Amino acid sequence: MKRRMLNEVVNMLSVPWIYNETNRDQFRKSLLQYTNTSEMFILTKTNIKPGQTLKAAFSNFSFQIKPNVHRMFPKDQYFVDKTYKSCSIVGNSGLLLNSGCGHQINSADVVIRFNLAKLRGFEKDVGTKVTFVTLNKSQLVVQYNSLKTPEDDKRFMSDVKIYKNILLSAHSTSEHMKTTLKVPLLLKYLAKVYFIHPLHFRAIWNYWKSQRRPKRPSSGLHFTTSAITNCDQVQLYGFWPFEKSPEGKILKFHYHDDQITELNHSSQSLVDRGTVHSFLDEFQALLELHMQGVLKINIHPCKDDDV
């Protein structure tokens, strides 16, 4: 039973994929009832005013946009009035190791990565191109000690200097706000820092609730959903909720570390590690979009003629 579930998914993703523009447009139309990504993706000087109070996406915490904070926001949306031909959304699954997908990932107009994903040493498999990379509050707290000391600041700046556009989740607590607001100051001459609009994140969640996916969306689901709005063809890499590869080999949890996947033995899927997300449920939602021709999930090694 356990192995059969994995085999069924592999078989579904091994059938030649056909792009369906009609289904993509229908998805865009449905999502537009909840939010307009071209206007609300990130906080800007246009969609938020100084002095305005904003509620966090997933908590009761509210904060006022002070003038010095408002000055940090860009004037316009990154995606405003622009549609891209192709987008690569790159997860961090160990499935990417030995995939040879780097060239194919790099060929997209836009490449979105997550959680300051490591690139050096993995270029052949994950590529080098980065349009956006996300940075979440857990990383700031755990990896960089909430940027409390000059040593923390230096280590953080050294790690992120290869990226040009950083996406930060909006504040969820006053302590988190204090830490995240320090990021654009530290990176003033190194990178552009954008704050994800909490209302947009909440709207994406409401959309998936309407599709009977009630758990809070992960960054992967949020940005994939958003990308469909402004990318004609969205391709996913490193999205894989199973402990084994399609060939049955045990995978690393992330391609860039040595942590082995932790198994949920009832489904052969990865344990969600007490998070508020359900990665298997999200993958099933993405699988449905793949079968509809709205996006493509890549799970097999890439070939040069795939570009």
Sequence and secondary structure as in RCSB ss.txt:
>XXXX:A:sequence
MKRRMLNEVVNMLSVPWIYNETNRDQFRKSLLQYTNTSEMFILTKTNIKPGQTLKAAFSNFSFQIKPNVHRMFPK
DQYFVDKTYKSCSIVGNSGLLLNSGCGHQINSADVVIRFNLAKLRGFEKDVGTKVTFVTLNKSQLVVQYNSLKTP
EDDKRFMSDVKIYKNILLSAHSTSEHMKTTLKVPLLLKYLAKVYFIHPLHFRAIWNYWKSQRRPKRPSSGLHFTT
SAITNCDQVQLYGFWPFEKSPEGKILKFHYHDDQITELNHSSQSLVDRGTVHSFLDEFQALLELHMQGVLKINIH
PCKDDDV
>XXXX:A:secstr
 HHHHHHHHHHHHHS     HHHHHHHHHHHHTT  HHHHSB  TTTS TT EEE SSSS EEE  HHHHTTS S
S TTTT  EEEEEEE   GGGTT   HHHHHTSSEEEE TT   TT HHHH S  SEEEE HHHHHHTTGGG SH
HHHHHHHHHHTT SEEEE   SSHHHHHHHTHHHHHTTTT EEEEB HHHHHHHHHHHHHTT  S   HHHHHHH
HHHHHEEEEEEES   BSB TTS B BSSTTS  B  EETTTTEE  TT S  HHHHHHHHHHHHHTTSEEEE S
   GGG 
